[in-house]
Amino acid sequence: MKRLLTLWRTRPWLTSAFLLACGVTLFFAGRLVVYTVYWSTHREMPVEPWMTVGYVARSWGLDPRELDDAAGLPGPEERGRPQPLAEIARDRGVPVAEVIADVQAAITTLRAGQ
């Protein structure tokens, strides 16, 4: 501790930069751990109305664009943001179960192709 105080007094900018770099490293390491733990426990989740196509694709290990194409769903660029499946169903005027069935059929097709 005494050595750190001496270093702080002699080179405050260098010490500050080092501590900032340590803080940024810890932030990104923590983010990596949270991301890894979350997605390791959310693999192959059943498709639900609140999910976006990107979420479903990530959960099933698929490319979101391929899943959009295979299920006949609009891409995120059509609305400028990803849409939940319930919103896509509402826009089409069909029950959400129909959209979910299309997504599940596309997942089966894409997984068979892998």
N, C-alpha and C positions, 0 to 999 in steps of 0.2 A: 504494500500500500504506500509505503514511504517512497518507494522508487517511482510509482505512478505520479505522486504529487511533485516529485522532483522533475520528472519528464514534463508534467503539465506546466510547471513554472518556466522551464527552459524552452520548450517548443509547444506553445498552446495550439497553434494552427495544425501542426502535424498530429498532435494528440486528438484534437477535435475531429479531424478528418478520419483518423483511425477508428474512433468511437462511433462516428456516423456510419462508416463502412461496416462495422460490426453490427450495428442496429439494422441496417438495410439487409444484411446477410441473414440475420435472425428472422426478420419479417418474411423474406421470401422462402426461407427454409420452413418456417411455420406454415406458410400458405401451401407449400408443396405437400407437407404431411397431411394437412386437412383435406386437400384435394384428393390425395391418394387414398386415404382412409374412406372418404365419402364414396368415391367411385368403386372401391373394392367391395363395398357392402351394397351397392346399388346396381349390380349386374343382372341383366335379363329381367328387369322389373315388368310386371304385367302392365299393359298399356291402359292408361286412364285418361279421362277427358281433360284434366288440367295440364297434361304434358304437351310440350311442343315436339315437333318432329326431330329437332336437334337433340332434345333430351332423350327421346326414344332411341334414336340412332346411336348416341353415345352409350346408353345403357346396354344395347345389344351389340356394340362393337361394329357398327355399320357406318357408311358414309351418308351424311344427311341428304345430300343432293340425290344420291341414288335411291334413297328411301322415298324422297319426294316424287321422283319420276316413277318409281315402281308402284306407288300407291295412288298416283294421279293427284297429288296435293300441290297447292301453290307454294312457291319458295318464299323465303322471308323478304326478298326484294319487292314482292308485289305490294305489301303493306308497309314496307320499311322497317319491319320488326318481325320476329318470330311469332306465330299465332298458335295458341293452344288448340288442341283438336276440337274442343267444344265450340270454339269460335269459328273454326273452319266449317263445322257441321251447321252452325247457325247461318253462316253466309250462304251455304249451299241449299239450305232449307230441308235438310235430311236429319234423321236421328243421329246422335253422336255414336250410337252403337254401330251404325253402318260405316262411319269413318274409321272407327276402331277396328272393325272387321277388315277393311281395306288395308290398314296399316299392318295388322297381324298377317294377312295374306302376303303382303310385300316383304315382311320380315322373313317368313318361311321361304319365299322364292329367293331372296338374296342370300340367305344362309345356305340354301341348297347349292347355289352357284359358287359358294366359297369352297 
